[in-house]
């Protein structure tokens, strides 16, 4: 615990380490067609079955030559053409050149390609205006990008649109990937109403579930949405039973704070080993984690920003580990200069919402305004978290702070 953590509060790193040390990847490897594999995690290393490019090829449009021919004369008759997919065939007479296009296979005997901008077409042939031609000039060698047997992508990497073309270039049509973890979500509370209903006094729309569903999907899982569950013990018990039978992880929002209905915690304790933590984080102090009979469980706070922050900081790395994404990296953290003051009291790590810009090569950050745990507009306006350490107090304009740039799951 940090010297300035509030007594009785668990530091964020302690909570995260306990969570991650509890779970392992239990997903099943399956084979998927390459065009369906983006977003999945590789279950095996991928080694290149061939060289890329598979042959020496031209790096630009121009003319294939033998350098000793150019030493004899700067004017060479044209002997033929070579295009990508249509290589030059036949005899190549001495003292001639071949028109060649980018990506075309280098004709046998060629030791340089002269770019067309350094030539002139004449009635007698191609006049070359270049001197001191280097050996293999403008020739891309076989295996210049990838050599046969090279490790292309590691087990535990999540396939992205940047990876699919490279696998296609290797002729790989199917890949072994892990199935995605199944995550059941639902919201609890009599005050929550669906979006298509009319609000009565004391009621609010269920916003958490909509945001969590999109965020969690971007963490690489399949969502089972069980809707809104009222504060009814039997309904809640039935929902937990249904959720843990269908999912690897159950995530709820609401029902884990001090003062919440006691039967929520009683039902959870009946179903497994659940820890109800008070975390040294703001927003998001109440948090529950543990093992139900058949699934893991994360109980998020009910306030919208608290739910989003704890999902991002704690649930995201948990799901990544459950899904076998061993190469997952935490969001990028960089120092930034504050453009305004930030209110802060020592005792909890504060994830305030901010907007960063880059000016003259350095990061600057401004607040998004109201930092209340119920004010979700601050999240909507933000592109980063301003992470203020637990032992830190108020921040003045011009101070240096650490910011976490939102990763792709927030966009």
N, C-alpha and C positions, 0 to 999 in steps of 0.2 A: 504493500500500500504506500502511496506517495505520502510525504510528510504532511501534506495539506488536504488529503482526501477526508471527507466528512466521516466521523466515526460510524461504523456500521454499514458503510457503503462499499461495494465491491468495485475495484478498479476495472476499467474496460478490458485491458489486456488479460487480466486474470480470468474474467468471464469468458472471453473469446478462447483462451488457451484451454479452459476446461471443456468448452463445447467441442472444439476441434479434436481434442485428445479422446473424446468419447465415441466419435463416429468414424466409420471407414467406408470406402467405396464398395457397395454391394450390387452395383448395376451389372446387368448381363451384356456381354458383347454380342452384337448382331452385325450382319453384313447389309450395307445399304448401297444403292446406286449412287454414284458420285453426285448427280444433280439433286439428290435428296439429303445429302449429308451435311450441308452447311448448318452450323449451330450445334452439331454433335461433337463429342469428345472422342478422340482416337483411342482405341483399345490396344493398338499395336504400333510400334515404330513403322515408319514407311521408308524403305530403302529404294533408291532409284534402280529400276530394271534396265536402264539404258543411259547413254550419254546424251546430254542436251547442250548444244545442238548435236545431232547424231552424225554430222559430217562437217568438214570445213566449209564455211559459207561466206558470202560477201557481206561486208558491213555497210555497204552503200551502193547506190547506182553508179556504174562507171564501166571500166574496161579491164578484163583480165589479161595480164601480160606475163611474159618471161623477161626478167630484168636484163638478161644478156642480149635479147632482141632490141631493147631500147638503147643499149650501148652502141649497137650497130647503126641504128637510125631512129630519130624521133617520130618518123612517119611509118605507121603500120597499117596494112590493109586489114579489113574486117573479115574474119573467117567464119563467124556465126554468132549465135546468141544463146544466152543461158538465163532462164527465168526461174523463180521459186516454183518448185514442183515440175519444172521442165528443164532438166540439165542439158548442157551441150553434149552431143554425141557425135562420134566420128573422129576422123583424124584432124589434128590441129597442126597445120603446116608451120614450119619455122618462119620467123619474121612476120607473123600476123598477130592480131589481137582478137578478143572475143567480147562482144557486148554482154554485160552481166548486170543483173538487177539485185537489189537488196534481198538477202536470204537465199539466193540461188547457190547451188552446190559449186564449189570451186573446181574448174576443169583440171584434169591431171596434168602436171607440169607447170601450172601457174604458181608463181611465187610472189605476186603482188596484184593489188587492184588499184587502179588510178581513178579517182573520182572524176565524174564527167565535167565538173567545173574547171578542171585543169587540162581540158582537151578541146580540140576544134575539129569538126567534121569537114573534110575536104573531098574533092572528087577522087583523089588518089587513096584516100583512107583516113585514118584518125591521126591527127597531129598532136603530140603530147608536149605540153609546155612545162613539165616538171623535170627537175634534175634531182640526183641523189635519192632515188627511190629505195626505201628500206625493204629488207627482206620481210615477207608476209605482211606488208603494209595493207591495212583495211581488210584483213582476212581474220574472221572469227574462227578459232580452232575448234575441233570436235571436243565436246565436254567443257567448253568455256564457261557455261553456267552451272552445269551439274555433271558429275562423273558417275559412271555406273557403280552402284554399291554405296554411294553417298547417303548419309542420313538426311532425309528431306524434311520430315516432320516427326516429332517425338510423340510417343505414347503420352497421353495426358494433355495434349494440346487440343484446344477447341478450334474446329474448322471454321474459317471465315471466308467471305467472298474473295479475299486476297489469296487464299490457299487453293481454292478449287481449280483455277486455271493452271497452276503448276502441276497438279496431279493429273489434269487432263493432258498436259504436254508430255507426260510420261506414259500415256496410254492406260492409266489406271481407271477402270470403269466402276469398281466397287471397293468400298473401304470397310474395315472392321471398326465399329464405334460402340460406345456404351449406350444402352437405353437411357433415356432421361429420367431423373427421379420424379416421382409423382408427389405433388404437394397439394393437400386439401386445405382450403381456406374458408373461413366463415367469420362473420361479425356477430357479437352478442350485445344485447341491450334492448329494452322495451322502447327506448327513445328513438331507435333507428327505423327509418322508413325507406322503402325503395324509391327510385327516382321518378317513377311514373305515378306517385301517389300525392295526395294533398296533405300538407303538414297540419297537424293540430297542435294545440298549445303544448309546449314542452318537447316537441319532436324535432328531429333533424334528419337530413338525408344521410344515408350511409355512403360516405365518401371514401373511407379507408379501403374497403374491399376493392373498389375500382382501381385505385392507385396501386395497391399491393399486387393485384393480379397481373398488371402490366410489368411492374418491377420484377416480380418473381419469375415471370416467363423469360425475361431478359437474363436472369441468372442461369438459364439453361434447364428449366424443368417443365413438366406438364402440370397444368392446374386443374384441380377438381373443385369447382366453386359450389359451395353448399349454401350460399345465401346468408340471410339474416336469421339468427336464432334468438327468440325472445327469452326473457329471464324466467324460464320455466325449467325446473330441475329435470323432469322426465324427458322433455324435448332436448335439453342439452346433453343428457346422458346418451340418448339415442344417436345424436349427431356425432358425439365423440366416438362411439362404437362404429358407426358407419365410416367416419373419416379414417380411423386408424386401420380399418380392414382394407381400405382402398388405396392408401397412400403410404409413402415412405416417411413423410414428414407432414405434421399438422401445424398450421399457423393460424392463430386467432388474433383478433384485436379487441381489447377490452376484457374486463373480468379478472385482471391480475393485480389491480391496485389495492392499496389499503382502503377498507371501507366498501369494497365490492361485495356483492352477495356471497355469503360464506359457502353456499352450496356449489358454486363454481369451483372453488378450490377443493372442496370435499370430493366432487366427482372426479377431478383430475387425480387426486391422491388415491382414489379407488382404482383408477385405471393404470397406475404405474408409479414410477419414482420421479416426481416433479419437484424441482427446486424453485422457490419463489425468491428472486433476488431483488435487492435494491442496489442499483448500479450508480457509480459515480460518473454519471453522464447527464448532460442537459442539452436538449430535452430527452426524456425517456427513462426516468429512474426505475419504475416498476417493470420487471421483465421476468418471465418464467421459462425454464428450460428443463428438459428431462426426457425420459423414455416412457411412453405408454406401453401397453402390452404388445402392440404390433407395429408401432411407429414412433419416431422421434417427435418432440413437441416444442414449439416456440410460442410463448404467449406475449404478444406485444401490447404496449399501452394503448388506451383508447383514443387519446388526443391525436389528431391527424399528423402533425409534424413529428411527434414522438414516435408514432408507428413507422413513419417513413425513415426516420434517422436510425432507429434500432434495426429495421429491416436491412438497411444499407450497410451498417457497420458490423452487425452480428450475423444476420441470417444469410446475407450474400456469401461470405466465405464458407459458411456451413453447407449450403447447397452445392457450392462448387466442389467441396470435398466429397460430399455424398455422390456427386455425379462423376467422380474420377478426374476432375479437372486439376491435376497436380501442378500444372504450369500456370495456374491463375496467379495474378499479381495484384496487390492492393492498389487502390487509386493513387495517382501521382500526387506527391506532396512537394510543395515548393515554398520558399519564403516570399513574402509580399509586404509592401509598405501600405499602411492604412491611409485611406483618404478621409476617414472620419473616425470619431471615437466609438469604441464598443464597450457597453456596460458589461461588467463581469465581477463576480465575487468568488474568492478562493473556495475550493471544496469539491468541485466536479469539473470534469473535462467538458467544455462547452462547444457544441457544434452549431455555431451561428451561421446563418445563411448570408452569402455575399455574392457580389459581382466583381470578377477580376477583369482587368485589362492589362495589356502589355505596352509600356511606354519607354522608349529609349532602351529597350532590351531588358527591362526589369518589370516584375509583376507589381501591380497596384490593386488594392481591393477596397470596395465600398460596401456598406451594409445595404440590405434590402428593406430595412425599416423594421416594422414590428416583429420582434423575435419571440412572441408568445407561442407556446406549444400548440395552441389552437388556431393560429393564424397561418393558413396554408399558402396564402398569397406570397409570403416570404420565400417559400420553396419554388413557386412558379416563376418568380423573378430571378432566382439565383442560378449561377453556373459553377458554384463551388461552396464548400464548407470552410468557414474560418474556424480552425481548431485551436481553441484557447486552453492551455494546459490547466490541470486541476489546481495547481498552486499559484496560478496567475490571477491578478486582480484586474482592475479597469485598464483598458487600453486607450491610449491617447492617439490623436491624429499624428501620423508620421512615424509611429512605432512599427517595428517589424513583427509580423505574425506568420504562422504557418498556415497555408491553405491547402485543401485537398480539392483538386480539380475533379468535377463530376466525370465519371466514366460513362461508357455508352449506355448503361442501364438507366440513366437519368434523361436520356434524349430520345 
